[in-house]
């Protein structure tokens, strides 16, 4: 499997930063995880809307989440592919799976089931928003993987299940959490859809359909199971800009070699 080395370095940098923050939380030198988590915009932003905007519980995290939401309209889900620690953790764990080197390996999820399951994260997002609105966010907090990692002394059964899905299921199915359960991924997809409605130009990975040789390597290696050759640009909101479709493409590899020879 080919990876963008520059992207991987940035992933590891943000993962290290995340680990340092988590260590501060574990030893009690900081508050709680939602002081830093951008998803607090959902978990507690809806709570404030329901009660009026008089008292924001985690203003810094909520503002950070809103910034990511707006920026995603212009650059897509690069937060998921570059910054999110759970995305990086899943990438690293799946890379340990020997079957991952097989271009057609997609885990145990069939294409038909995938097309249904990918909407599950929107149901999770809706549930979290409703719980926050009703002032019962603590229900989701029990399952939140950020809370499970940063406050292990309060680990619940639901939190353990979330970590199991990310680590164990993520070893079998690439980015299972991102594809089917992550509410923040659903929120960022909604951000892109709003951007389309507002005709905001979003950065996309270019794809030369005219020179495509139908080898389908791009589809086989895409971690988000996108039908890449469908258009000249990858317009799917699930794209995390990992660029693996470009790195594995024999046409683009040949063109790059020719350009290097000309230099």
N, C-alpha and C positions, 0 to 999 in steps of 0.2 A: 504493500500500500504506500502510495506517495503522499507526502504531506508538505505543506508550505512551511519551510524551516523558520522563516521570519514570524509567521503567525504562531507557530508552536512556541517560539521564545516569548512572545507577548502573552500567550496563554499561561505559560509557566510563571511569568512575572506576576500576573494578576492572581494566580493561584497562591503564590508565596505571600502576597499581600493579604489575601483572604485568610491564610493560615495564621499569620501574625495577629490579625484582628480577632480570630477565633480564640487564640491563646490568651489574649488580653481579656476576653469575655469569660473564659474558663477560670482564670485565676482571680476574677472579680475586679479587675482594674478599670473596667468600663461598665456601662449599664447593661442593656440586653441587646439581643441580635437585631431587633428592629430599629435600633438607633442608626444602623448602617444599611439595612436591607432595602433595596428600591421597591420591593413588592409591598412595603408598608403603605405605599400609595393606594393599594387595593385593600389590604387588611384593615387599615385604620383611616384611610382617606374617606371611604364610604361611611365609616362611623361618624366622622366629623360632619359629613354632609347631612346625615340623618339627624344630628343634634344641632345643626347650625355651625358655622365656621368660627365659633368663639374660642375654642381651645384645641389646638392641634397637638396630638400626643407625641408624635415624632416628626417635627417639621423638617429637619434636615433630610431624613430618609425619604419623606414624602415628596419634597421638592426634587431630590435626586431622581426618584422614580418618574416624576412628571417630565423632567428634562430628558431622560432616556426615552420616554413615550413620544415626545415631540421630535427628538432627533431621529428616531426610527422612521418617521415619515419620509425623511430625506436619504437615509443611508441603509435602511432595512435592518434586519436582525443581526447586525454585527456584534451587538452586545452579547448575544447568545453564543456566537461562534468564537469570540475573542476574550471577553471579560468574565462571563459567568463561570464561577468555579465548578459548579455541578456539571456544566457542559464539558469542561476540561477533564474533570475526574472521569466522566463517562468515556471520553475519547481515550484516555490512558488505560482504563480498565478493559475496554473492548479491544484495544490493540494487543492485549495479552492473549486473546482468544485466537488460537491457531487457525480456526475456520475463517477468521476475519480476513485472512489473506486471499481467500477464494472470492473472486469478483462477484459471484452470484449469491453469496451467502447473505441472507436477510434475517436470519434467526428463525423463530417459529411462527412469525406473523405472516400470513398469506396476504397477497395484494388486496383481496376482497375484504378481509378483516381489517386491514390497515385503513382502507377508505372509510370505514365506519369508526374505528377507534380514534382517528386523528381529531374527531370532533369532541372527544371526551374532555379534553382540557378546557373547552369553552363551558362545559357543564360545571367543572370544578371552579372556574373563575366566577361563574354566576352564583354558585353556592357560597363562595367566600365573600363576594360582594353583599349577598343577602344576609349572611351571618354578621358581617360588620355593621350593616344597616340596622340590624336588630340588636346590636350590642352584645353578640355572643361569639366574637372572634376567637375566644379561647378554645372553641371546638376545633377550628382548623389549626390553631397553635399546637395542639397535641400531635398533629400529623406533619407539621412543617419541618422539612429537613434542615433548614437553617437553625431552628430552635433545637432540634435533636442533636446537632453537632456542637453548637455553642454552649448548650446547657445540658451536658450529659447526665448531671445529677437529677435532672427532672425528666429523663427519657421515659416516654410512654410507649405503649404497645403500638399505637398508630405511628409514632415517630420511628420506631424500630422497623416497621413495615415499609415506611418511606425510604429509609436507608437501605433496606434489603432490595427494594426495587431499583434504586440507583446503582448499587454495587453489584448485586448478584444477577438480577434480570438484565441490567446494563451490560453485563459480560456476555449475555446470550444474544440480546437484541440491541443493536447500536442506537445510542441516545433514546432509549425507551421513554425515559422521563420527559425529555424535551418534546418528543413526538406526540405523546398521548396524555400526559398528566400535568405538565407545568402550567400553572395559571398565568405566570408572567409571560410565557411564550404566547399564550392566547391573547393577552393584552397587547403585546407588541404586534401581533398579526392584525388586530383590530386597528391599531395605529396606522399600519400600512394601508388598510382598506379605506380609512378616513382620508389618508393622503391621496388615494386614487380619486375619491369623490371630489376632493378640492383641487385636483389636477396638479398636485405637487410632484415635480420630477424626482424620482427616486433612483439612486445608483443601482445598477444591475450588472450582473456578469454577462458580458457579450458572448454571443454564440453565432458562429457563421453557419447557418443552416445550409447554404448553397454548397459548401465544401464538405459537409457531413458524409461519412462513408457508412453510416448505419451500423457501426460496430457495437453500439449501445454500452460502451465502457462507462460513459458518464452516468448513465442510469444505475449501472451495477455498483459503482463506487460512491454514489451520493448517499450520505448518512441520513438525509431527510426524505429519501425515497421520492424525489421529484422527477417528473418526466422532462428531463432537460432539453432534448432536441425538439420539443413541441413548437418552439418559436425561436427567433433570432436572439432573444435575450431571456435570461432566467427571471421570469416575472412572478414566480410562485412566492407567496408571503412566507412560506416555510424555509426559504433559503437562508442559511447562516453564513454565507460567503466564505466557506472553507476553501474554495477554489479547486477542490479535488477533481471536479469535472474537467477543468482546464488542464490540470497536471497529468491526467491519465489519457487525454485525447491525443491519438497518434498524429492527427492532422496538425494540431497546434504545436506538438513536439517537433514535428518536421519543419514547420514554418520557423520556429524559434532557432533550430539548428542552422537553417539557411541564412537567417539574419545574422547569426553569430559568425558564419563563414564569410559573409559579405564584409563584416567589420575587419 
